[in-house]
Amino acid sequence: MKLMDIDIERLAILDVEYHAIVRMPSAEFSRICRHLSSFGDTVMISVTKEGVSFSTRGDICDADVVCRRNTKVDKPEDAIIIEINEPVSLTFALRYLNSFTKASPLSNTVTICLSTELPVVVEYKIAEMGYVRYHLAPKIEEEGEETNP
């Protein structure tokens, strides 16, 4: 087997205080991402005290899914828990989020950590073994770039 020695800079991921942390059922997050990708290429995730909103704009129509804070459920893994220091609204590519959701069978819940101008962290806890954690940078609109009406 031929080995390659690639000289690249390591990307360090810092531990930071996130503005908003959402814990929700992983199956629900997977379903939302899958359905929204039918309408558009990007998703805007907005977290407020009222809940978390997933919205997309497409050529045909706009789609919006709102999940309200919900802790009074029969099973703790069905709860939607929102910890918020300040409202956050960021846009991400749905194709990558859909790839992340392939880890949904590993865990009943997903943790989504958001902070302005930082990559989103999508984390699936795996029982007592550890976690799978994905990082995705937000889409930044260039000056002069048109957004869908």
C-alpha positions as CSV (number, residue, x, y, z in Angstrom):
1,M,0.0,0.0,0.0
2,K,1.4,3.4,-0.9
3,L,1.3,6.0,1.8
4,M,1.0,9.7,1.4
5,D,2.4,12.3,3.7
6,I,0.3,15.4,3.2
7,D,1.6,18.7,4.7
8,I,-1.6,20.6,5.7
9,E,-2.5,22.8,8.6
10,R,-4.5,21.1,11.3
11,L,-7.9,22.7,11.9
12,A,-8.4,23.2,15.6
13,I,-11.9,23.2,16.9
14,L,-12.2,25.5,19.9
15,D,-14.5,25.0,22.8
16,V,-16.7,28.1,22.9
17,E,-19.9,29.2,24.6
18,Y,-22.7,28.8,22.1
19,H,-25.6,31.4,21.9
20,A,-28.2,28.6,21.5
21,I,-28.3,24.9,22.1
22,V,-31.2,22.8,20.9
23,R,-31.8,19.2,22.0
24,M,-34.5,17.3,20.0
25,P,-35.3,13.8,18.7
26,S,-32.9,12.8,16.0
27,A,-35.6,11.3,13.9
28,E,-37.5,14.6,13.9
29,F,-34.4,16.5,12.9
30,S,-33.7,14.0,10.1
31,R,-37.3,14.2,8.9
32,I,-37.2,18.1,8.8
33,C,-33.9,18.1,6.8
34,R,-35.2,15.5,4.4
35,H,-38.5,17.3,3.7
36,L,-36.9,20.8,3.4
37,S,-34.4,19.5,0.9
38,S,-37.4,18.9,-1.5
39,F,-38.0,22.6,-1.6
40,G,-34.6,24.3,-1.4
41,D,-30.9,23.9,-1.2
42,T,-30.3,25.8,2.1
43,V,-32.0,26.0,5.4
44,M,-32.1,28.9,7.8
45,I,-32.1,27.8,11.4
46,S,-33.4,30.5,13.8
47,V,-33.5,30.0,17.5
48,T,-35.6,32.2,19.8
49,K,-37.2,31.9,23.2
50,E,-40.4,30.7,21.4
51,G,-38.7,27.8,19.6
52,V,-36.5,26.7,16.7
53,S,-37.5,27.5,13.1
54,F,-36.2,25.7,10.1
55,S,-37.0,27.5,6.8
56,T,-36.1,27.3,3.2
57,R,-36.8,29.2,0.0
58,G,-37.2,27.5,-3.3
59,D,-38.2,28.3,-6.9
60,I,-41.7,26.9,-6.4
61,C,-42.5,27.8,-2.7
62,D,-41.1,28.5,0.7
63,A,-41.2,26.0,3.6
64,D,-41.1,26.6,7.3
65,V,-41.1,24.2,10.2
66,V,-41.3,25.5,13.8
67,C,-40.5,23.3,16.8
68,R,-41.7,24.7,20.1
69,R,-40.0,24.0,23.5
70,N,-41.6,20.8,24.8
71,T,-40.4,19.1,28.0
72,K,-43.6,17.6,29.2
73,V,-43.4,14.3,27.3
74,D,-43.7,10.6,28.3
75,K,-40.1,9.8,27.2
76,P,-37.2,12.1,27.9
77,E,-35.8,11.5,24.4
78,D,-38.9,13.0,22.8
79,A,-38.4,16.4,24.5
80,I,-37.3,19.5,22.7
81,I,-35.1,21.5,25.0
82,I,-33.8,25.0,24.1
83,E,-31.1,26.8,26.0
84,I,-30.7,30.3,24.6
85,N,-28.4,33.2,25.6
86,E,-29.3,35.3,22.6
87,P,-31.4,34.7,19.4
88,V,-29.4,33.2,16.5
89,S,-30.3,32.9,12.8
90,L,-27.9,31.1,10.4
91,T,-28.1,29.5,7.0
92,F,-26.6,26.1,6.1
93,A,-26.4,23.9,3.1
94,L,-29.1,21.2,3.4
95,R,-27.1,18.5,1.5
96,Y,-24.5,18.4,4.3
97,L,-27.1,18.4,7.1
98,N,-28.8,15.5,5.3
99,S,-25.5,13.7,5.3
100,F,-25.1,14.3,9.0
101,T,-28.6,12.9,9.7
102,K,-27.4,9.5,8.6
103,A,-26.0,9.2,12.1
104,S,-29.6,9.4,13.6
105,P,-29.9,5.6,14.2
106,L,-26.9,5.9,16.6
107,S,-28.8,8.1,19.1
108,N,-32.4,9.0,20.0
109,T,-31.5,12.7,20.4
110,V,-29.4,15.3,18.5
111,T,-27.8,18.4,20.0
112,I,-27.5,21.4,17.7
113,C,-25.2,24.2,19.0
114,L,-25.4,27.5,17.2
115,S,-23.5,30.8,17.6
116,T,-23.2,33.8,15.3
117,E,-20.5,33.4,12.7
118,L,-19.4,30.1,14.0
119,P,-19.9,26.6,12.6
120,V,-22.9,24.7,13.8
121,V,-22.2,21.6,15.8
122,V,-24.5,18.7,15.3
123,E,-23.9,16.0,17.9
124,Y,-25.2,12.5,18.4
125,K,-24.4,10.9,21.8
126,I,-23.7,7.2,21.5
127,A,-24.8,5.7,24.8
128,E,-21.8,5.4,27.2
129,M,-19.2,5.2,24.4
130,G,-19.0,8.8,23.3
131,Y,-20.4,10.9,20.5
132,V,-20.3,11.7,16.8
133,R,-19.9,15.4,16.2
134,Y,-20.2,17.3,12.9
135,H,-19.2,20.9,12.2
136,L,-20.6,22.9,9.4
137,A,-19.8,26.5,8.5
138,P,-22.7,28.8,7.8
139,K,-23.3,30.1,4.3
140,I,-22.2,33.7,4.0
141,E,-23.9,35.8,1.4
142,E,-21.6,37.8,-0.8
143,E,-22.1,41.5,-1.5
144,G,-24.3,41.9,-4.5
145,E,-25.6,38.3,-4.3
146,E,-29.3,38.1,-4.8
147,T,-31.5,36.2,-2.4
148,N,-34.7,34.6,-3.5
149,P,-37.7,36.9,-3.1
